[in-house]
Amino acid sequence: MSMAAHAALFNAQALNKHAGKDGNDNNQHGGAHLIHSEVESGVRISSRGKKLTGSRHTGEGGYYKYLGLFQEAHTAHPVHSMKEVDSWSELHVAAWIAAINHGEFQNWAQCFVSHVIDGKILFQMDIELLEEIGVENLGDRMIIMDVINQLQRRCAKPNTRSLEVPGWFGCFVKMFTFDWADTSEGKSGPAIKEELMQANTSIALVSTLTWAVAWDLFFNSATACYCDTANPEQCFCSTSWDMDGRPLVVFYCFTGLSAFLFMFSTIFAILQILMVYEMSDDEEVTRFFELLGNDTQLPGAFLFIGMICFSVPMGVYIIYNVTMGISPGPADTVELVFSYIVAILTIIAMLYGFFYQIPMFISYVYLAKVKAVEQDAKTLGYEEGLVMSLVAGANGVREESFNAAANIKHHEIAKMPTNGRTDESPVSQ
């Protein structure tokens, strides 16, 4: 039987079986999903995901009234709100489980009701706990766990759903602002702490090394003079780094600027590490990062801007050093050719890195997140377009797909070989 037939028959049989119990339920078809105004046992729900109030009905099959709410929750309108899942009762969780893959795991739905697994507990489940509540089949436990993890990923990344892959200019700007490094979501206190520790340790190490190099170039960029103490008029002076005039001024300014940027990058990284260690528990770590906001990226931003500034004196030295630079350039033609080759290759490497490859890397960060969101848009194992539309009637649950399901059933039966039998064999699901 086709997947569409399975979906239609599953909905029809589930609702037929319990239509008598829920005859007093009022339902509306609100565009994408049902809106239930009143259900039995005093439980009220205004829409899918609204928090239940009143007593809970945990009797056998009590979750069936919510099946219609979750048919589209696995396909066209997936659940992506942690607050919504937290508001689920065990009946909602059971209905969500029963609706997976058109009822493939309906046999295990009552286990979640019997053990009162509500929305707040759902994300704490694992393979062992699924077995403990009665899901006996290992394969089913693994698939159910995959679907639960997928739901958790969706709910843990509400802002990621609105991300767009920036163009080249956007990526180039984010290269300086370091905004791309602040797009992760759904991490707990320990995970955030570990991420900052590893990132800032690496940043501090790189910043310290480059700081030392930049400071050495900066400190020694002044003209050095050596004079005879016995005869002060006799002095020997040498220009720093084989340069003089404006090129030396540019060299001096940018080595000094990059040295201070590297220094502050190191300071910020170490301070953030020390402050995180000062937090007493995971809750304090989480609140600390909320207060930091975009300032978390300061060490990385200062490091990168420092590298940009540091590339300027490198280029100036390659072009303007007296002995081997392009201007004025060596007297020997072969040496001058090599000077040009080095200068051209250096410029190409810098343009390739800063204007192409790094922006491309940043775009990959956003593209990976967007593709992951698209992959998790519908529950694992579903095909496109298999969504059942439920329509509410004034006198109880009315399913327009009943006729479609009946037609599909007769069509499937007509295609089945009779093998000499005259009775209609039921279609197995």
C-alpha positions in Angstrom: 0.0 0.0 0.0 1.3 3.5 -0.8 2.3 6.0 1.9 -0.6 8.2 1.1 -3.0 5.3 1.6 -1.4 4.5 5.0 -1.8 8.1 6.1 -5.4 8.3 5.1 -6.4 5.0 6.6 -4.5 5.7 9.8 -6.3 9.0 10.3 -9.7 7.5 9.4 -9.4 4.5 11.7 -8.1 6.4 14.7 -10.8 9.1 14.5 -13.6 6.5 13.8 -12.5 4.5 16.8 -12.8 7.4 19.1 -15.3 9.7 17.5 -18.0 8.6 19.9 -15.9 9.6 22.9 -15.2 13.0 21.6 -18.6 13.9 20.1 -18.8 17.0 22.3 -15.4 18.4 21.2 -15.6 21.6 19.2 -12.9 21.9 16.5 -12.0 24.5 14.0 -9.7 24.3 11.0 -7.4 27.2 11.5 -5.6 27.2 8.2 -2.6 25.0 9.0 -3.8 23.0 12.0 -6.9 22.4 14.2 -8.0 24.7 17.0 -9.7 22.8 19.8 -11.9 24.9 22.1 -13.0 22.3 24.6 -12.3 18.6 25.3 -13.4 16.1 27.8 -12.4 15.9 31.5 -12.4 19.7 31.9 -9.2 20.0 29.8 -9.1 23.1 27.7 -6.7 23.9 24.8 -7.0 26.9 22.5 -4.6 25.7 19.9 -1.8 23.2 19.3 0.8 23.8 21.9 -1.3 26.0 24.3 -0.8 24.9 27.9 -3.4 22.6 29.3 -5.4 23.6 32.3 -7.7 21.4 34.4 -7.5 17.6 35.2 -5.7 15.2 33.0 -7.4 12.2 31.4 -4.9 9.4 31.3 -7.2 6.5 30.4 -6.6 4.1 27.6 -6.6 5.9 24.3 -7.2 9.3 25.9 -4.6 10.8 23.6 -6.6 10.1 20.4 -8.4 13.4 20.6 -5.1 15.2 19.8 -4.0 13.1 16.8 -5.3 15.7 14.4 -3.3 18.4 16.1 0.0 16.6 15.3 -0.5 15.3 11.8 0.9 18.5 10.3 3.4 18.9 13.2 5.5 16.2 11.5 5.3 17.7 8.0 4.0 21.1 6.9 4.0 22.8 10.2 6.7 21.3 12.5 6.9 22.2 16.2 9.8 24.5 16.8 9.0 26.2 20.1 10.5 24.9 23.4 7.8 26.7 25.2 5.2 24.8 23.2 6.7 21.4 24.0 7.1 22.3 27.7 3.3 22.9 27.8 2.5 19.4 26.4 0.8 16.9 28.8 1.5 13.2 28.5 -1.6 13.0 26.2 0.0 15.5 23.8 3.3 13.6 23.9 1.5 10.3 23.2 -0.4 11.8 20.3 2.8 13.2 18.9 4.5 9.8 19.1 1.4 8.1 17.6 1.4 10.5 14.6 5.1 9.8 13.7 5.4 8.3 10.2 1.6 7.9 9.8 1.1 5.8 12.9 4.2 3.6 12.7 4.8 3.8 16.5 1.2 4.1 17.6 1.5 0.8 19.6 4.0 2.6 22.0 2.0 5.8 22.5 0.2 4.5 25.6 3.6 3.9 27.3 4.1 7.6 27.4 0.7 8.2 29.0 1.1 5.4 31.5 4.5 6.7 32.7 3.4 10.4 32.6 6.0 11.5 30.1 5.0 15.1 29.4 6.8 17.7 27.3 9.2 18.7 30.0 10.4 15.2 30.4 10.4 14.2 26.7 13.8 15.7 26.0 15.3 13.9 28.9 14.5 10.5 27.4 17.2 8.1 26.0 17.3 4.6 24.6 17.4 3.0 28.1 14.5 5.0 29.4 12.4 4.2 26.3 12.9 0.5 27.1 12.1 1.1 30.7 8.7 2.7 29.9 7.8 -0.3 27.7 9.1 0.4 24.2 10.4 -3.1 23.7 11.6 -3.0 20.0 15.2 -1.8 19.8 14.7 -0.6 16.2 11.6 1.4 17.2 13.5 2.9 20.2 16.3 4.1 18.0 14.0 5.7 15.5 11.8 7.3 18.2 15.0 8.7 19.8 16.2 10.1 16.5 12.9 11.9 16.0 12.9 13.2 19.6 16.5 14.5 19.1 15.4 16.1 15.9 12.5 17.9 17.7 14.9 19.1 20.3 17.3 20.5 17.7 14.4 22.5 16.1 13.2 23.8 19.5 16.8 24.7 20.6 17.5 26.9 17.6 14.6 29.4 17.2 16.7 32.2 15.8 18.6 29.9 13.4 15.4 29.4 11.4 15.5 33.0 10.4 19.1 33.0 9.3 19.9 33.8 5.7 23.2 33.2 3.9 24.7 36.6 3.4 26.3 37.7 0.1 29.9 38.4 -0.4 29.8 41.9 1.0 27.9 40.7 4.1 30.4 38.0 4.7 33.3 40.5 4.2 31.8 42.8 6.9 31.2 39.9 9.3 34.9 39.0 8.8 35.6 42.2 10.9 32.6 42.2 13.2 33.0 38.4 14.0 29.2 38.1 14.1 29.4 34.7 12.4 31.0 33.4 15.6 27.8 34.3 17.6 25.2 32.2 15.7 25.2 29.0 17.8 22.1 28.2 19.9 20.7 25.7 22.2 23.9 25.1 24.2 23.8 24.6 28.0 26.1 26.2 30.5 28.8 23.5 30.4 28.8 23.5 26.6 29.0 27.3 26.4 31.8 27.3 29.0 33.8 24.6 27.1 33.3 26.5 23.8 34.6 29.8 25.3 37.6 28.1 27.0 38.8 26.4 23.8 38.2 29.4 21.5 39.7 32.0 23.8 42.7 29.8 24.7 43.5 29.5 21.0 42.9 33.2 20.4 45.1 34.1 23.4 48.0 31.9 22.1 47.9 33.3 18.6 47.5 36.9 19.8 50.5 36.6 22.1 52.8 35.2 19.4 51.8 37.9 16.9 51.9 40.6 19.6 55.5 39.7 20.3 56.5 39.9 16.6 54.6 43.1 15.9 56.0 44.7 19.0 59.6 43.8 18.0 59.0 45.4 14.5 57.4 48.4 16.1 60.1 48.9 18.7 62.9 48.6 16.2 61.4 50.8 13.5 63.1 53.9 14.8 66.5 55.0 13.4 69.4 53.7 15.5 72.6 55.8 15.9 75.8 54.6 17.4 78.2 57.4 18.6 81.8 57.4 19.9 81.7 58.5 23.5 85.2 60.0 23.3 84.3 61.9 20.1 80.4 62.6 20.1 80.6 64.2 16.7 81.6 60.8 15.1 78.3 58.9 14.9 77.0 56.1 12.7 73.3 55.9 12.0 71.3 53.3 10.2 67.8 53.4 9.0 65.4 50.8 10.5 64.5 47.8 8.4 66.3 49.2 5.4 63.6 51.9 4.9 63.3 55.6 5.3 60.9 58.4 4.8 57.1 57.9 4.4 57.4 54.1 4.0 59.1 53.9 7.4 56.3 56.1 8.9 53.6 53.8 7.6 55.6 50.8 8.7 55.9 52.3 12.2 52.3 53.3 12.6 50.7 50.0 11.5 53.1 47.7 13.4 52.3 49.8 16.5 48.6 49.6 15.9 48.6 45.8 15.2 50.8 45.2 18.3 48.2 47.0 20.6 45.3 45.2 18.9 47.0 41.8 19.5 47.7 42.8 23.1 44.0 43.7 23.8 42.9 40.5 22.1 45.1 38.5 24.5 43.8 40.5 27.5 40.2 40.2 26.6 40.5 36.4 26.0 42.3 35.8 29.3 39.9 38.0 31.2 36.8 36.1 29.8 38.4 32.8 30.7 39.1 34.0 34.3 35.5 35.4 34.6 34.0 32.1 33.5 36.0 30.3 36.1 34.6 32.7 38.6 31.0 31.5 37.9 29.7 29.2 40.7 27.4 27.0 38.6 26.0 26.5 35.1 23.1 28.9 35.6 25.6 31.7 36.4 27.6 30.8 33.3 24.5 31.0 31.1 23.5 34.4 32.6 27.0 35.7 32.2 27.0 34.9 28.5 23.6 36.5 28.1 25.0 39.7 29.6 28.2 39.6 27.4 26.1 39.3 24.2 28.3 40.3 21.2 31.2 41.3 23.5 32.0 37.6 23.6 33.5 38.0 20.1 35.8 40.9 21.1 39.0 38.7 21.4 38.5 37.2 17.9 37.5 40.6 16.4 40.6 42.3 17.8 42.8 39.5 16.6 41.5 39.6 13.1 41.6 43.4 12.7 45.2 43.2 14.1 46.1 40.7 11.4 44.7 43.1 8.7 46.8 45.9 10.1 49.8 43.7 10.4 49.6 42.9 6.7 50.2 46.6 5.8 53.8 46.8 7.1 54.6 43.4 5.5 53.5 44.8 2.2 55.4 48.1 2.7 58.6 46.2 3.6 58.4 44.0 0.5 58.0 47.0 -1.8 60.1 49.7 -0.2 63.2 48.1 1.5 66.3 49.6 -0.1 68.2 46.4 -0.7 65.6 44.0 -2.1 62.5 46.0 -2.6 60.8 47.1 -5.8 61.4 50.8 -5.1 64.1 51.8 -5.6 65.0 48.2 -6.3 68.3 46.4 -6.6 70.7 47.2 -9.4 70.9 43.6 -10.5 68.1 42.6 -13.0 67.7 39.1 -11.7 67.3 40.3 -8.1 64.7 42.9 -9.3 62.7 40.1 -11.0 62.7 38.0 -7.9 61.6 41.1 -5.9 58.6 41.6 -8.3 57.7 37.9 -8.1 57.7 37.9 -4.3 55.6 41.2 -4.2 53.1 39.9 -6.7 52.7 36.5 -5.0 52.3 38.2 -1.6 49.6 40.5 -2.9 47.7 37.6 -4.6 47.8 35.6 -1.4 46.5 38.4 0.7 43.7 39.3 -1.8 42.8 35.6 -2.1 42.7 35.1 1.7 40.9 38.3 2.8 38.7 39.0 -0.1 37.7 35.4 -1.2 38.5 32.5 1.0 37.7 33.9 4.5 34.3 35.4 3.3 33.6 32.0 1.7 34.3 30.2 5.0 31.9 32.5 6.7 29.2 31.8 4.2 29.7 28.1 4.8 28.9 28.7 8.5 25.5 30.2 7.6 24.9 27.8 4.8 25.4 24.8 7.1 22.9 26.1 9.6 20.3 26.9 6.9 20.7 23.4 5.4 20.4 21.8 8.8 17.2 23.7 9.5 15.8 22.7 6.1 16.7 19.1 6.8 14.9 19.2 10.2 11.9 20.9 8.7 9.9 17.7 8.7 10.2 14.6 10.8 12.6 11.9 9.7 11.1 9.3 7.3 8.4 11.6 5.8 7.8 12.2 2.2 6.9 15.6 0.8 3.2 16.5 0.5 1.8 13.7 2.8 -0.3 16.1 5.0 -3.9 15.3 6.1 -6.3 18.2 6.4 -8.8 18.0 9.2 -12.0 20.0 9.1 -14.1 20.6 12.1 -17.9 20.1 12.2 -20.4 21.7 14.4 -21.6 18.4 15.9 -18.2 16.8 16.6 -15.2 15.6 14.8 -15.7 15.4 11.1 -12.9 14.2 8.8 -13.2 15.1 5.1 -10.5 12.6 4.3 -12.8 9.7 5.3 -14.2 9.5 1.8 -10.8 9.8 0.3 -9.6 7.0 2.6 -12.5 4.8 1.6 -11.8 5.4 -2.1 -8.2 4.6 -1.6 -9.1 1.4 0.3 -11.4 0.2 -2.4 -8.8 1.1 -5.0 -6.2 -0.9 -3.2 -8.5 -3.9 -2.7 -9.4 -3.8 -6.4 -5.8 -4.1 -7.3 -5.1 -7.0 -4.9 -5.1 -10.5 -6.4 -8.2 -12.5 -5.2 -6.5 -15.9 -5.5 -10.0 -17.5 -5.9 -11.4 -15.7 -2.9 -14.7 -13.8 -3.2 -14.6 -12.0 0.1 -12.8 -8.7 0.5 -9.6 -9.0 2.4 -8.9 -6.2 4.8 -6.0 -4.0 3.9 -3.2 -4.4 6.3 -1.6 -1.2 7.6 
